[in-house]
Amino acid sequence: MDYPKNEQNPPPYSPGYYPQNPAPPPGFHVGQGNIAVVSPAADYNSMGDPENGHSCAPPEYSQGFEDQETYLFSDAAIRRGFVRKVYLTLMVQLLITVGLICVFLFCYDLKEWVQHNSWFTFTMMGLVFGLIIVLACCDSVRRKVPLNFIFLGLFTIVEGFMLGSVTVFYEADAVLWAVGATALVSLAMSVFAMQTKWDFTAASGTMWAIGWTLISFGLLCAILRTQYLYIVYASLGTLVFSIYLVMDTQLMLGGKHKYSISPEEYIFAALNLYLDIVTLFLFLLQLIGLCR
């Protein structure tokens, strides 16, 4: 079935109705290549003005960046508080230890008694190793307040007794020289760990192997009993535990280092630094005593 067709002729073309380069309407601007780019009709300066119909809330794409900056700031603040807590705990430990060493060193009756009763030193060594195992392996003890402070305080006192029982076999001036040298080396290594771009935490496996090698060399020195080997052993021990101090400091600081300690583990971080400093003191004391 055929329907009638309504055919009309198109209107005549007139250049006046269709300009060659029409002006863009408001809200558009023409970029390079005659590409129209949409832009808001109002001024950007009035985007936060409620009177112009614009919301005061930031655009959606900015929310992620604000959350990320807030997270980074919060993480840095938590890390700074963690570092302060670790260094405060470490300072109290070192003060208690130095006080106990002075008691053993300058109380002559106690000094003479310890020199004639070696069982006391070996008993303190056993207690120290036992408390280290408990603090290092038991999370419930290390993280639970006040149990963690009780065990750390007990460990510090026992360690002070052990160090005091060792220092009674040295002259007082040698012990004081060792204390001063330990303080100087510890301060220098801590500043170096904070400033250097080298990441010592990435070499933790290598340092673990070097530590066991040093223990084996110490057993060899105990068998051979040669003074020159003792001097070499004490020198190597001083170097190795200086590097350990740098590594444990970077583990505490976190940041861009490969490995870091959780802010919950402030007791573990303080224990690591304390053991590094104490072992460094023992090697320096041995080195000074051998070279006198």
Helices and strands as residue ranges (DSSP letters): E 28-30, E 36-38, G 44-46, G 50-52, G 60-62, H 63-106, H 108-115, H 118-137, H 139-143, H 147-167, H 172-195, G 200-203, H 204-224, H 227-253, H 266-291
